[in-house]
């Protein structure tokens, strides 16, 4: 067709082109999956035995991951990968949605642990590549929880928690400078347990993955406990954890002299000050002194000040040697983890938990974490700065969701892509850099 008819109603629609690729950017993702040996790693680590749907777990997990990379939020969306020649840009056989559903339902808790072990090994492979891991540089890890809301009461493990929302209550640990999810765990909706163990597992995982430098862990007050800080200090980890306003904390704040408060930059119509103090708490029946960093804020505009005339306090406990202002600034950056969690939930498939079985949804979350990290690894290879936290939807629209056609020209396969694609340079850079990586097994 040389030109588009003036009346678009005259266009005839025929689904008969077998050489078209629905999402040609999957070639970049597939190339990275191949270089990292992801299918073989999953096949080796996840052993479902003779359970129904348990054969070749690698290609099934990666089918879910590839579907999520193209915006899939339900199991049926994997059928998109089976259209035209889309499967030819992936290094594994794409499985049908019915097979994937059976596969998810075959998992037990032990098998979910095997899959999480595979994700730890995958992180180690990625960080072994030049410039990918933190190495001996400082590593900051943000730990947080979120709510994955569900509808109906047929979801196993879903419950009403402290937010009065029906759903699951997963834990997430993210690398602060890149947004990578280094550890995760799906929990029941009403669960508030396992925080200490999760933090210990996170530190151990990044150590095994090659992080040899200083580690700092940041978390909100839901993670404060004496057992947690004791474990972190035993592991040589620096920590910043918000602490609830217990009576002794309130008293310590009241005892701070006005001359000890230091002004810090804040919003134009507000003011903030920082001070520090200590409290004595018992850990394993032994008294320990805990350092507190307190930030107090209030409105500065005289017209609005009556709405918020009193100081409001936010208290963080830490074992850091940084000054009070630097400690406060360091902890405030913890809020960036919310961007990664939002991206994981709304741009990487976790907005929907597809199964009525808890362990199936745990596998779904693991696939979403892999997809989330692939976005960041691929975006890095496209030339984007690692410190710029780009969300998955941006990477998808720039590098993945573009149509293509596979043609055979002089016995050479060529993937033809749209002219004037705004991010063609980033696509070529990412593909070239990934293809130059060593094959990991």
C-alpha positions as a Python dict, from the first residue, in 0.01 Angstrom:
ca = {
    (1, 'X'): (0, 0, 0),
    (2, 'X'): (159, 330, -112),
    (3, 'X'): (-67, 564, 79),
    (4, 'X'): (-331, 555, 350),
    (5, 'X'): (-686, 604, 222),
    (6, 'X'): (-847, 931, 326),
    (7, 'X'): (-1131, 732, 477),
    (8, 'X'): (-986, 497, 738),
    (9, 'X'): (-1309, 298, 732),
    (10, 'X'): (-1196, 158, 399),
    (11, 'X'): (-898, -18, 556),
    (12, 'X'): (-941, -394, 554),
    (13, 'X'): (-807, -587, 853),
    (14, 'X'): (-654, -932, 802),
    (15, 'X'): (-460, -1131, 1066),
    (16, 'X'): (-241, -1331, 830),
    (17, 'X'): (119, -1201, 868),
    (18, 'X'): (331, -1470, 1030),
    (19, 'X'): (661, -1280, 1013),
    (20, 'X'): (549, -993, 1237),
    (21, 'X'): (683, -957, 1591),
    (22, 'X'): (437, -796, 1834),
    (23, 'X'): (704, -671, 2077),
    (24, 'X'): (1039, -663, 1898),
    (25, 'X'): (1216, -522, 2202),
    (26, 'X'): (1197, -868, 2357),
    (27, 'X'): (1505, -944, 2149),
    (28, 'X'): (1702, -727, 2394),
    (29, 'X'): (1548, -898, 2697),
    (30, 'X'): (1590, -1243, 2542),
    (31, 'X'): (1955, -1173, 2469),
    (32, 'X'): (2017, -1082, 2834),
    (33, 'X'): (1826, -1389, 2955),
    (34, 'X'): (2049, -1604, 2736),
    (35, 'X'): (2373, -1437, 2848),
    (36, 'X'): (2276, -1487, 3213),
    (37, 'X'): (2180, -1852, 3153),
    (38, 'X'): (1848, -1792, 3327),
    (39, 'X'): (1656, -2091, 3190),
    (40, 'X'): (1933, -2336, 3283),
    (41, 'X'): (1971, -2178, 3628),
    (42, 'X'): (1599, -2215, 3701),
    (43, 'X'): (1590, -2572, 3569),
    (44, 'X'): (1883, -2664, 3792),
    (45, 'X'): (1752, -2498, 4110),
    (46, 'X'): (1374, -2548, 4097),
    (47, 'X'): (1299, -2921, 4116),
    (48, 'X'): (927, -2998, 4104),
    (49, 'X'): (981, -3367, 4035),
    (50, 'X'): (684, -3549, 3887),
    (51, 'X'): (426, -3294, 3999),
    (52, 'X'): (177, -3202, 3730),
    (53, 'X'): (317, -2917, 3522),
    (54, 'X'): (656, -2945, 3691),
    (55, 'X'): (874, -3019, 3388),
    (56, 'X'): (1112, -2753, 3251),
    (57, 'X'): (1038, -2480, 3508),
    (58, 'X'): (1287, -2242, 3348),
    (59, 'X'): (1092, -2178, 3029),
    (60, 'X'): (768, -2145, 3223),
    (61, 'X'): (898, -1885, 3467),
    (62, 'X'): (1057, -1692, 3180),
    (63, 'X'): (732, -1707, 2981),
    (64, 'X'): (566, -1527, 3273),
    (65, 'X'): (855, -1280, 3296),
    (66, 'X'): (848, -1200, 2922),
    (67, 'X'): (472, -1149, 2939),
    (68, 'X'): (515, -903, 3226),
    (69, 'X'): (785, -717, 3033),
    (70, 'X'): (528, -643, 2763),
    (71, 'X'): (265, -530, 3014),
    (72, 'X'): (99, -862, 3098),
    (73, 'X'): (-92, -865, 3427),
    (74, 'X'): (-282, -1194, 3388),
    (75, 'X'): (-179, -1547, 3293),
    (76, 'X'): (-378, -1528, 2968),
    (77, 'X'): (-167, -1233, 2853),
    (78, 'X'): (120, -1476, 2782),
    (79, 'X'): (-64, -1568, 2460),
    (80, 'X'): (64, -1238, 2319),
    (81, 'X'): (409, -1398, 2303),
    (82, 'X'): (275, -1675, 2076),
    (83, 'X'): (151, -1442, 1802),
    (84, 'X'): (327, -1410, 1465),
    (85, 'X'): (704, -1457, 1501),
    (86, 'X'): (728, -1308, 1849),
    (87, 'X'): (855, -1633, 1998),
    (88, 'X'): (1155, -1624, 1760),
    (89, 'X'): (1311, -1330, 1947),
    (90, 'X'): (1314, -1526, 2276),
    (91, 'X'): (1573, -1793, 2369),
    (92, 'X'): (1317, -2037, 2511),
    (93, 'X'): (995, -2204, 2408),
    (94, 'X'): (696, -1992, 2507),
    (95, 'X'): (439, -2191, 2702),
    (96, 'X'): (61, -2169, 2671),
    (97, 'X'): (-138, -1993, 2947),
    (98, 'X'): (-313, -2316, 3046),
    (99, 'X'): (27, -2480, 3101),
    (100, 'X'): (148, -2183, 3303),
    (101, 'X'): (-158, -2199, 3527),
    (102, 'X'): (-96, -2568, 3599),
    (103, 'X'): (270, -2490, 3664),
    (104, 'X'): (190, -2220, 3920),
    (105, 'X'): (-48, -2445, 4109),
    (106, 'X'): (217, -2718, 4140),
    (107, 'X'): (431, -2518, 4385),
    (108, 'X'): (464, -2582, 4757),
    (109, 'X'): (647, -2364, 5007),
    (110, 'X'): (965, -2566, 4960),
    (111, 'X'): (955, -2510, 4585),
    (112, 'X'): (899, -2136, 4639),
    (113, 'X'): (1217, -2134, 4853),
    (114, 'X'): (1402, -2305, 4567),
    (115, 'X'): (1286, -2032, 4330),
    (116, 'X'): (1402, -1762, 4572),
    (117, 'X'): (1739, -1937, 4591),
    (118, 'X'): (1757, -1917, 4211),
    (119, 'X'): (1688, -1542, 4229),
    (120, 'X'): (1980, -1504, 4472),
    (121, 'X'): (2207, -1694, 4233),
    (122, 'X'): (2083, -1479, 3944),
    (123, 'X'): (2169, -1163, 4139),
    (124, 'X'): (2520, -1301, 4197),
    (125, 'X'): (2563, -1362, 3823),
    (126, 'X'): (2451, -1011, 3734),
    (127, 'X'): (2674, -847, 3996),
    (128, 'X'): (2972, -1047, 3869),
    (129, 'X'): (2958, -845, 3545),
    (130, 'X'): (3181, -534, 3520),
    (131, 'X'): (3018, -228, 3677),
    (132, 'X'): (2698, -408, 3777),
    (133, 'X'): (2755, -494, 4142),
    (134, 'X'): (2848, -269, 4434),
    (135, 'X'): (3174, -455, 4495),
    (136, 'X'): (3363, -292, 4781),
    (137, 'X'): (3163, 31, 4757),
    (138, 'X'): (2900, 122, 5021),
    (139, 'X'): (2564, -44, 4962),
    (140, 'X'): (2237, 100, 5093),
    (141, 'X'): (1934, -131, 5117),
    (142, 'X'): (1582, -5, 5176),
    (143, 'X'): (1341, -250, 5337),
    (144, 'X'): (967, -194, 5331),
    (145, 'X'): (633, -371, 5311),
    (146, 'X'): (329, -305, 5097),
    (147, 'X'): (-27, -421, 5043),
    (148, 'X'): (-128, -618, 4733),
    (149, 'X'): (-502, -572, 4729),
    (150, 'X'): (-726, -855, 4604),
    (151, 'X'): (-1098, -888, 4541),
    (152, 'X'): (-1316, -1160, 4683),
    (153, 'X'): (-1245, -1411, 4958),
    (154, 'X'): (-1124, -1702, 4746),
    (155, 'X'): (-757, -1595, 4760),
    (156, 'X'): (-574, -1826, 4997),
    (157, 'X'): (-383, -1629, 5261),
    (158, 'X'): (-547, -1294, 5182),
    (159, 'X'): (-674, -1114, 5490),
    (160, 'X'): (-748, -773, 5636),
    (161, 'X'): (-439, -624, 5799),
    (162, 'X'): (-375, -302, 5987),
    (163, 'X'): (-473, -100, 5679),
    (164, 'X'): (-816, -268, 5665),
    (165, 'X'): (-748, -367, 5302),
    (166, 'X'): (-806, -725, 5185),
    (167, 'X'): (-489, -863, 5030),
    (168, 'X'): (-135, -984, 5086),
    (169, 'X'): (139, -809, 5283),
    (170, 'X'): (474, -878, 5107),
    (171, 'X'): (820, -765, 5215),
    (172, 'X'): (1058, -599, 4969),
    (173, 'X'): (1428, -509, 4995),
    (174, 'X'): (1566, -275, 4726),
    (175, 'X'): (1911, -149, 4636),
    (176, 'X'): (1887, 227, 4683),
    (177, 'X'): (2106, 348, 4395),
    (178, 'X'): (1965, 127, 4118),
    (179, 'X'): (1617, 25, 4236),
    (180, 'X'): (1693, -348, 4200),
    (181, 'X'): (1488, -577, 4422),
    (182, 'X'): (1749, -785, 4603),
    (183, 'X'): (1506, -987, 4816),
    (184, 'X'): (1132, -1030, 4861),
    (185, 'X'): (876, -1246, 5038),
    (186, 'X'): (501, -1280, 4997),
    (187, 'X'): (318, -1288, 5330),
    (188, 'X'): (-40, -1334, 5434),
    (189, 'X'): (-249, -1021, 5448),
    (190, 'X'): (-258, -998, 5826),
    (191, 'X'): (104, -1095, 5886),
    (192, 'X'): (346, -863, 6065),
    (193, 'X'): (602, -1133, 6138),
    (194, 'X'): (937, -1232, 5992),
    (195, 'X'): (1093, -885, 5969),
    (196, 'X'): (1413, -973, 6152),
    (197, 'X'): (1470, -1294, 5959),
    (198, 'X'): (1399, -1115, 5632),
    (199, 'X'): (1663, -849, 5703),
    (200, 'X'): (1920, -1112, 5797),
    (201, 'X'): (1846, -1306, 5478),
    (202, 'X'): (1878, -987, 5275),
    (203, 'X'): (2221, -902, 5415),
    (204, 'X'): (2341, -1259, 5366),
    (205, 'X'): (2213, -1261, 5008),
    (206, 'X'): (2391, -944, 4900),
    (207, 'X'): (2709, -1066, 5069),
    (208, 'X'): (2694, -1390, 4872),
    (209, 'X'): (2623, -1189, 4557),
    (210, 'X'): (2951, -1002, 4595),
    (211, 'X'): (2882, -695, 4810),
    (212, 'X'): (3202, -673, 5014),
    (213, 'X'): (3181, -308, 5121),
    (214, 'X'): (2989, -141, 5406),
    (215, 'X'): (2615, -212, 5415),
    (216, 'X'): (2346, 24, 5542),
    (217, 'X'): (1987, -85, 5601),
    (218, 'X'): (1699, 166, 5622),
    (219, 'X'): (1343, 87, 5730),
    (220, 'X'): (1033, 248, 5880),
    (221, 'X'): (897, 202, 6230),
    (222, 'X'): (711, -117, 6139),
    (223, 'X'): (1051, -290, 6138),
    (224, 'X'): (1176, -161, 6472),
    (225, 'X'): (1257, -429, 6727),
    (226, 'X'): (1540, -493, 6968),
    (227, 'X'): (1603, -833, 6809),
    (228, 'X'): (1643, -674, 6466),
    (229, 'X'): (1902, -416, 6568),
    (230, 'X'): (2093, -677, 6766),
    (231, 'X'): (2115, -905, 6463),
    (232, 'X'): (2219, -623, 6231),
    (233, 'X'): (2493, -508, 6466),
    (234, 'X'): (2623, -864, 6499),
    (235, 'X'): (2654, -869, 6119),
    (236, 'X'): (2842, -538, 6113),
    (237, 'X'): (2560, -351, 5938),
    (238, 'X'): (2483, 19, 5980),
    (239, 'X'): (2111, 79, 6030),
    (240, 'X'): (1855, 358, 6029),
    (241, 'X'): (1513, 247, 6156),
    (242, 'X'): (1228, 476, 6256),
    (243, 'X'): (1116, 411, 6612),
    (244, 'X'): (762, 442, 6754),
    (245, 'X'): (701, 713, 7012),
    (246, 'X'): (731, 499, 7321),
    (247, 'X'): (705, 683, 7658),
    (248, 'X'): (1084, 689, 7701),
    (249, 'X'): (1123, 828, 7347),
    (250, 'X'): (871, 1106, 7418),
    (251, 'X'): (1050, 1191, 7740),
    (252, 'X'): (1388, 1202, 7565),
    (253, 'X'): (1249, 1446, 7306),
    (254, 'X'): (1102, 1670, 7575),
    (255, 'X'): (1438, 1683, 7751),
    (256, 'X'): (1616, 1830, 7447),
    (257, 'X'): (1714, 2192, 7505),
    (258, 'X'): (1590, 2444, 7246),
    (259, 'X'): (1949, 2549, 7177),
    (260, 'X'): (2032, 2198, 7056),
    (261, 'X'): (1795, 2211, 6757),
    (262, 'X'): (1960, 2282, 6420),
    (263, 'X'): (1770, 2436, 6128),
    (264, 'X'): (1766, 2237, 5802),
    (265, 'X'): (1630, 2313, 5457),
    (266, 'X'): (1261, 2242, 5413),
    (267, 'X'): (961, 2346, 5204),
    (268, 'X'): (913, 2721, 5135),
    (269, 'X'): (609, 2746, 5363),
    (270, 'X'): (748, 2525, 5638),
    (271, 'X'): (1043, 2496, 5871),
    (272, 'X'): (1230, 2199, 6012),
    (273, 'X'): (1495, 2137, 6275),
    (274, 'X'): (1705, 1837, 6373),
    (275, 'X'): (1851, 1729, 6706),
    (276, 'X'): (1984, 1412, 6860),
    (277, 'X'): (1958, 1236, 7193),
    (278, 'X'): (1979, 885, 7338),
    (279, 'X'): (1760, 637, 7521),
    (280, 'X'): (1848, 328, 7720),
    (281, 'X'): (1675, 5, 7619),
    (282, 'X'): (1716, -358, 7713),
    (283, 'X'): (1832, -611, 7456),
    (284, 'X'): (1858, -969, 7583),
    (285, 'X'): (1822, -839, 7941),
    (286, 'X'): (2122, -612, 7891),
    (287, 'X'): (2092, -234, 7885),
    (288, 'X'): (2205, -64, 7563),
    (289, 'X'): (2222, 302, 7470),
    (290, 'X'): (2045, 380, 7141),
    (291, 'X'): (2111, 700, 6947),
    (292, 'X'): (1802, 890, 6829),
    (293, 'X'): (1781, 1145, 6547),
    (294, 'X'): (1471, 1366, 6576),
    (295, 'X'): (1334, 1591, 6304),
    (296, 'X'): (1059, 1834, 6396),
    (297, 'X'): (853, 2029, 6142),
    (298, 'X'): (579, 2291, 6135),
    (299, 'X'): (426, 2550, 5904),
    (300, 'X'): (606, 2884, 5878),
    (301, 'X'): (347, 3087, 5689),
    (302, 'X'): (170, 3310, 5951),
    (303, 'X'): (-163, 3270, 5771),
    (304, 'X'): (-145, 2889, 5773),
    (305, 'X'): (42, 2838, 6096),
    (306, 'X'): (-277, 2818, 6310),
    (307, 'X'): (-359, 2499, 6113),
    (308, 'X'): (-31, 2340, 6218),
    (309, 'X'): (119, 2554, 6493),
    (310, 'X'): (277, 2277, 6701),
    (311, 'X'): (594, 2092, 6617),
    (312, 'X'): (553, 1741, 6477),
    (313, 'X'): (832, 1497, 6549),
    (314, 'X'): (976, 1207, 6349),
    (315, 'X'): (1227, 989, 6530),
    (316, 'X'): (1489, 756, 6380),
    (317, 'X'): (1716, 522, 6575),
    (318, 'X'): (2058, 451, 6431),
    (319, 'X'): (2404, 320, 6511),
    (320, 'X'): (2563, 553, 6253),
    (321, 'X'): (2844, 796, 6335),
    (322, 'X'): (2716, 1057, 6090),
    (323, 'X'): (2615, 1397, 6222),
    (324, 'X'): (2251, 1456, 6310),
    (325, 'X'): (2182, 1653, 5990),
    (326, 'X'): (2360, 1398, 5768),
    (327, 'X'): (2181, 1111, 5941),
    (328, 'X'): (1846, 1279, 5885),
    (329, 'X'): (1927, 1342, 5518),
    (330, 'X'): (2038, 981, 5474),
    (331, 'X'): (1719, 843, 5624),
    (332, 'X'): (1489, 1075, 5429),
    (333, 'X'): (1617, 916, 5106),
    (334, 'X'): (1452, 594, 5228),
    (335, 'X'): (1126, 730, 5083),
    (336, 'X'): (1254, 648, 4732),
    (337, 'X'): (1180, 281, 4795),
    (338, 'X'): (812, 366, 4751),
    (339, 'X'): (883, 446, 4385),
    (340, 'X'): (1026, 99, 4330),
    (341, 'X'): (735, -69, 4507),
    (342, 'X'): (485, 129, 4303),
    (343, 'X'): (670, 28, 3987),
    (344, 'X'): (671, -337, 4094),
    (345, 'X'): (297, -329, 4160),
    (346, 'X'): (167, -123, 3870),
    (347, 'X'): (422, -162, 3589),
    (348, 'X'): (552, -515, 3643),
    (349, 'X'): (255, -746, 3689),
    (350, 'X'): (206, -741, 4067),
    (351, 'X'): (-107, -530, 4045),
    (352, 'X'): (-295, -857, 4012),
    (353, 'X'): (-244, -1187, 4197),
    (354, 'X'): (-397, -1436, 3952),
    (355, 'X'): (-439, -1754, 4153),
    (356, 'X'): (-651, -1860, 4446),
    (357, 'X'): (-348, -2047, 4584),
    (358, 'X'): (-99, -1865, 4802),
    (359, 'X'): (214, -2039, 4673),
    (360, 'X'): (112, -1981, 4310),
    (361, 'X'): (91, -1610, 4385),
    (362, 'X'): (433, -1629, 4553),
    (363, 'X'): (576, -1759, 4223),
    (364, 'X'): (393, -1483, 4037),
    (365, 'X'): (559, -1226, 4264),
    (366, 'X'): (901, -1383, 4200),
    (367, 'X'): (841, -1352, 3824),
    (368, 'X'): (744, -987, 3874),
    (369, 'X'): (1066, -925, 4067),
    (370, 'X'): (1272, -1076, 3783),
    (371, 'X'): (1091, -858, 3529),
    (372, 'X'): (1139, -551, 3752),
    (373, 'X'): (1515, -614, 3770),
    (374, 'X'): (1543, -688, 3399),
    (375, 'X'): (1400, -344, 3326),
    (376, 'X'): (1679, -189, 3529),
    (377, 'X'): (1959, -407, 3395),
    (378, 'X'): (1853, -346, 3035),
    (379, 'X'): (1807, 26, 3092),
    (380, 'X'): (2162, 42, 3227),
    (381, 'X'): (2297, -128, 2913),
    (382, 'X'): (2110, 124, 2699),
    (383, 'X'): (2343, 393, 2832),
    (384, 'X'): (2112, 541, 3097),
    (385, 'X'): (2282, 639, 3429),
    (386, 'X'): (2239, 376, 3700),
    (387, 'X'): (2147, 637, 3959),
    (388, 'X'): (1845, 751, 3756),
    (389, 'X'): (1546, 548, 3876),
    (390, 'X'): (1350, 494, 3554),
    (391, 'X'): (1021, 308, 3592),
    (392, 'X'): (945, -9, 3400),
    (393, 'X'): (670, 147, 3192),
    (394, 'X'): (919, 394, 3045),
    (395, 'X'): (1163, 119, 2948),
    (396, 'X'): (878, -87, 2803),
    (397, 'X'): (752, 193, 2580),
    (398, 'X'): (1100, 291, 2463),
    (399, 'X'): (1266, -45, 2408),
    (400, 'X'): (1007, -325, 2412),
    (401, 'X'): (672, -227, 2268),
    (402, 'X'): (765, -169, 1907),
    (403, 'X'): (649, -385, 1615),
    (404, 'X'): (896, -559, 1386),
    (405, 'X'): (919, -799, 1097),
    (406, 'X'): (1164, -1086, 1059),
    (407, 'X'): (1288, -1122, 698),
    (408, 'X'): (1544, -1347, 531),
    (409, 'X'): (1779, -1138, 319),
    (410, 'X'): (2061, -1325, 143),
    (411, 'X'): (2039, -1609, 395),
    (412, 'X'): (2062, -1360, 685),
    (413, 'X'): (1779, -1306, 931),
    (414, 'X'): (1699, -937, 981),
    (415, 'X'): (1456, -783, 1229),
    (416, 'X'): (1311, -479, 1056),
    (417, 'X'): (1188, -208, 1294),
    (418, 'X'): (992, 118, 1242),
    (419, 'X'): (1166, 416, 1086),
    (420, 'X'): (1207, 730, 1296),
    (421, 'X'): (1183, 535, 1622),
    (422, 'X'): (1275, 800, 1886),
    (423, 'X'): (1482, 559, 2095),
    (424, 'X'): (1651, 361, 1815),
    (425, 'X'): (1997, 460, 1942),
    (426, 'X'): (1923, 336, 2295),
    (427, 'X'): (1789, 9, 2148),
    (428, 'X'): (2103, -50, 1941),
    (429, 'X'): (2328, 39, 2235),
    (430, 'X'): (2149, -199, 2471),
    (431, 'X'): (2154, -487, 2221),
    (432, 'X'): (2520, -434, 2135),
    (433, 'X'): (2629, -410, 2499),
    (434, 'X'): (2431, -719, 2601),
    (435, 'X'): (2563, -925, 2310),
    (436, 'X'): (2917, -836, 2415),
    (437, 'X'): (2863, -983, 2764),
    (438, 'X'): (3021, -1320, 2844),
    (439, 'X'): (2798, -1628, 2851),
    (440, 'X'): (2734, -1715, 3217),
    (441, 'X'): (2634, -2063, 3327),
}
